[in-house]
Amino acid sequence: MVEDMQPDSVPTPDLSGSQSVDRALRLLALVGRETASGLPLSEIVEESGLNKPTVRRLLLALMRAGLVEQEARTRRYHLGEEAFVLGLLSGQRHGLLDFAMASLHRLSDTTQDTSFFSIRRDRFAICLHREEGTWPVRTHALQAGDQHPLGVGAGSLAMLALIPDAEATAMIEANRAVLAARYPAYAPAQLITDIALARAQGFALNPGRIVTNSWGIGVGVRYPDGRVAGALSIAAIDSRMQPQRQEELAVLLRHEARQVEHRIAAMLDRRQAKTAQDEIRTAETTS
């Protein structure tokens, strides 16, 4: 056991029941936001609003379950192997990425650039897949598993632009500290401007704010009820993102986004039909 997990000199009462579960799951979600770099104990304490002994105790429980692990050298916390396994099992049932894969293949084949599918996760966006293009000069600003606050990056901004103003503003405000610390080019006022521009243009643009000379363009994907499902995006070097080509890429992205939405709607229709049939069979059996 590394230093962060040593017992405290002043014990605190054990948590019990649903409160303990809720708090542990909150910590798991926090750790999951930083899949690449992990989180230090101090940041988990600050973000969770819990005291340090409680956070330590809950992290120990998550570590025993294999859901969280601590890197020995940096002492940062990462998702554990069991979390990966659960994610794979969940993906088999809730395979949103499956509905986007054909579109990602077409986008990268057609444009020769790298395409991505991202989803919303509370106040953040997570990249589920990176489909490499064949253009010899590529950008590596976004990898599968990377997470950014909503609005940071093209696909992330495309999702934020689909969210109602009040909710979007609240998310930006909630992310104010992490934006200031890690994404200085994305001040809250700038994001408000970016949202308005994305809505007016019909696509979101990242003009090299995360990595210089690495530009991105994205379009959001909705569920049938209007909720945000995810976003398709394309990244390329700045010389391949001139205004005329932005419009060309936006047309392709919008078309593929609609295709993904159609696949999602068809899946939901099938589920509803199956549920209705199951209810009829149950009624017939019990009557």
Secondary structure as UniProt FT lines:
FT   HELIX           3..5
FT   HELIX           17..32
FT   TURN            35..37
FT   HELIX           41..48
FT   HELIX           52..64
FT   TURN            65..66
FT   STRAND          68..70
FT   TURN            72..74
FT   STRAND          77..79
FT   HELIX           81..93
FT   HELIX           96..111
FT   STRAND          114..121
FT   TURN            122..123
FT   STRAND          124..131
FT   TURN            144..145
FT   STRAND          147..149
FT   TURN            150..151
FT   HELIX           154..162
FT   HELIX           165..174
FT   HELIX           176..182
FT   TURN            184..185
FT   HELIX           188..201
FT   STRAND          204..206
FT   TURN            212..213
FT   STRAND          214..222
FT   TURN            224..225
FT   STRAND          228..237
FT   HELIX           238..240
FT   HELIX           243..286
//
